[in-house]
């Protein structure tokens, strides 16, 4: 157990730098959709946000209290400054707590654009607030006597268990037939909303699917165990899990997912140093143990719903440690497609409001890129799955308003949201003709003109 709770301070410092780097990238990419995703004039005004400032996932959220674009912008600026401070290790512990708070606050503002990597990034920041990850490679460490290279802390065990629990829960969630018969990865690599060029190319070799499917399961089973081994076997575990994440990043458009989980492997990097210093703050041990138990209980309830307790769920959501690792589980989805927003303009032309150009119904070269980015993809797919009429109407209002603002000489008179559905069939079978599903319409006379 001492080995499992002992880490090299340089590994923890590298984790801090990695987390801060991913956080900065995430914040900067979100800024590109600032008006659309985080303001009242965007696609999700506060009235449609499924959370509130004092309950569950909305707890502690300043972004749910900020009603103006200026206030949202100031919160973004504060988050960027805190992430920069974390990167260089300036007032590291405060910077960690502030970064975690502002991240989960931002996530509560628009939960429809989130995916599992966002959950893991928040959890790494929370664990980081309990770790001594500012004692090396930081401005805080300048002028101080160099501490021993190794530290023993329950928080080290906790951050490692968090990564292993996520991977093992992802494995146990894959309980469908396609994961057992070896066809799952073949389906995934034919999902145009996710696959890269390399992924689509690999998807053209259906005989590879069983090896890739069962290989993924094997890595998610043995990797989380091997990283707790000693010596070279730990390096084997780290290498296998890193290869898995690099494979995800090369074949699938998953946003920050591969980067977050690569960073999560850094606390496992071993050291040959022998002198160990124990965590001097007693409260850290108690907090880390409580957080380990809470995360383990929530993951167990996620896998076995009969174990779920309302009080457990409320506490986990309030502290933002609720988590679920069900990507492509229990089976990959078998329907794919792309979105088209046809509109008739005042000058008689028909355009696609999503792409901002001439109306085309055909399959785009990259269905993933056609959504306008990973966050937009998550939002639009969540809207389709939820069948929320208010959200559909607001999305259509937003795209119409965006077009009208950019083209006042040719405003939209009639618009609708159309999902072009394409079924994903087993390898070797010809894809059927895509089906257009006109789900949400906005009639003529959009508003008084």
C-alpha positions, 0 to 999 in steps of 0.5 A: 500500500505504501508503494501505491500511495507514494509518488515522485514529486516530479511526476506530480509536477508533470501532472499539474503542468499537463492538467493546466495545459489541457485546461487552457486549451479547453478554455480557449476553444470554448471561447470560440463558441462563447456567445453561442454556448454561454450567453442569453443570446445563444443556443442555451439561455439560462431558462433552458439549463437543466440545473440550478445554482444550489442543487445537484450539478448546478451547486457552486456555479457562478456561471448560473448566476451570471446573466450578462455576457460581461459577467460570463466574460469576466468568469472566463478571464478569471479561469484563464488566469487561474489556469496560467497560475497553475501552469507555472505553479504560482500560489499553486494550491489556490490556483488549483481550487479556483481552477476546479471551481470555475471549471465545474461552474462553467460545465454547469452552465451548458451541460449539453456540450459535455462528455466524459473527458470534462468529468475526468478533467474536473476530477483531476483538478479536485485530486490535485487540490489535495496533492503536493504537485506544486513542490517541484517545477513551479514558481512556488518552489523557487528559493526553497530547500529542495524537498525529497523526491518522493511523497506518501499521501492518500491523495496519491492513491486516490488520484491513481484509483480514480484513473483505474476506476474510470477505465475498469468501469468503461470496461464493465459498461461494455456488456453488449453483444457487439463487444462479445462477438468482436464487431464493436470497433468495426461499428465505431469506425463506421460512425462518421460523426466520430471517425477521422480519416485514419479511422475511416480507412481502418473501418474498411478492413472488417477483419481487423474488428475482432482483434481491435475490439477484444484488444481494447477490452484487454487493455482496459482490463489489464492496464489499470491493474499493471499500473499498480505493479512494481518495476517494469510491469508498471511501465508496461501498463503505462505504455499500453494505456498510453497506446490505447489513448493515442489510438483513440486520438488518431482514429476518432474525433473525441476532443480533449478525451485522449489528452486528459487520460494521457495526463491521468497516467503521469502520477503512475510514473515511478521513481528510483528515489528512496527517501520518502516524506509523508503528507504533513497535513492530517486533513488531506488524508481524511478528505482523500479517503472520503473522496475515494469512498464516494467515487467508488460508491458512485461508480458502483451505483452507476454499474449496478443501479439497484445500489443507487441511493438518493443521498449519495447521488445528491452529495456526489453531484453537489461536489461534482464527483458524479461520473459515468464511463459509458462511451460506446456502451453497452454497444456502439450506436448504430445510427449515424448522420448529419444535420442540415438546417434548410432555410428559404430567404427573402430573396428566394434562395435556399441555404443551409444555416448550419454551414452558412452556404448553399443548401446541400443534402448530400453526405459531407466529406467529414460529418464530424467537422460538419457540426462545427466542432466537438462541443456543437456536435455534443449539443446537437446530438443531445438535442436529438436524443432528448427530444426537447421541443423548447431546446429545438426551438431555441436552437433554430432561433439561434441559427436564424438570428445568426444568419440574419445578423450576418446577412441583413439584406437577405433574412430567413423567412422559413427554416427547419432542422433536419437530421439526415439519418444513416444506419450503420450496418455490419461490415460488408453490407451496403449502407442504405439510403439516408433518411431525412427526418424533419424534426423541428420546423419554424413556419413562414412569418418567423416574426414580424418584419 
